[in-house]
Amino acid sequence: MQKSHLYVHVIWTVKQKKELLSRPIRTVLFTHLQKNAEEKGTRILSVNGGTDHVHVLLHLHPAQNVSQLVRQLKAESADWLNGTQLIAGGMDWEEDFAAYSVSPSQVKQVVEYLDRQEAYHQQKSFDAEMEIFNKVQIG
């Protein structure tokens, strides 16, 4: 029996960090992301974000490639959003993304952090948030 505990916290932004993701759009987008990922065999434990970015906590299968998976999630969700015409003029994601491994013992804390994104971003900008992530170093 193969058992794996591979968790990755992924963050990506709207192209040029445009604040296009209002709360109603985020609500339907995050539901769509989770449903679509599940249909394709990807388990999203939590998804949230702000007006210009998305946070996703993934539980990976050992054969999944983070880069390919994120590229697929972003491409499909941008196509879906543009097809729904929820965002006037359309939108796209930045090509880059950030990915951080998460210890199984920290999954609950990451989910709680993602759950608090709206309140968090009333106090801190996305850039301030990323500065904190970029300061984390091991060794």
Residue pairs with C-beta under 8 A, 6 or more apart in sequence:
2 62
4 60
4 61
4 62
5 59
5 104
6 59
6 60
6 61
6 62
6 101
7 45
7 57
7 58
7 59
7 60
7 101
7 102
7 103
7 104
7 107
7 110
8 57
8 58
8 60
8 66
8 99
8 100
8 101
8 102
9 55
9 56
9 57
9 58
9 99
9 100
9 101
9 102
9 110
10 55
10 56
10 57
10 58
10 66
10 70
10 97
10 98
10 99
10 100
11 53
11 54
11 55
11 56
11 97
11 98
11 99
11 130
11 133
12 53
12 54
12 70
12 74
12 93
12 94
12 96
12 97
12 98
13 52
13 53
13 54
13 93
13 94
13 126
14 20
14 21
14 52
14 53
14 91
14 92
14 93
14 94
15 91
15 92
15 93
15 94
16 94
17 52
17 53
17 94
17 126
18 52
18 91
19 51
19 52
20 51
20 52
20 87
20 91
21 29
21 49
21 50
21 51
21 52
21 53
21 54
22 51
23 118
25 81
25 86
25 87
26 48
26 49
26 51
28 84
28 86
29 54
29 77
29 81
30 47
30 48
30 49
30 54
32 77
32 80
33 44
33 47
33 54
33 56
33 73
33 77
34 44
34 47
36 73
36 76
36 77
36 80
37 43
37 44
37 73
38 44
40 72
41 61
42 58
42 60
42 64
42 69
42 73
43 58
43 59
43 60
44 56
44 57
44 58
44 59
45 57
45 58
45 59
45 107
45 111
46 55
46 56
46 57
46 110
46 111
46 114
46 115
47 54
47 55
47 56
47 57
47 114
48 54
48 55
48 114
48 115
48 117
48 118
49 55
49 117
50 117
50 118
50 121
50 126
51 121
52 126
53 126
55 114
55 117
56 73
57 102
57 107
57 110
57 111
57 114
58 66
58 69
60 66
60 69
66 99
70 97
70 99
74 93
74 97
77 93
78 91
78 92
78 93
81 87
81 90
81 91
82 90
82 91
98 130
98 133
100 133
100 136
102 110
113 120
120 129
121 129
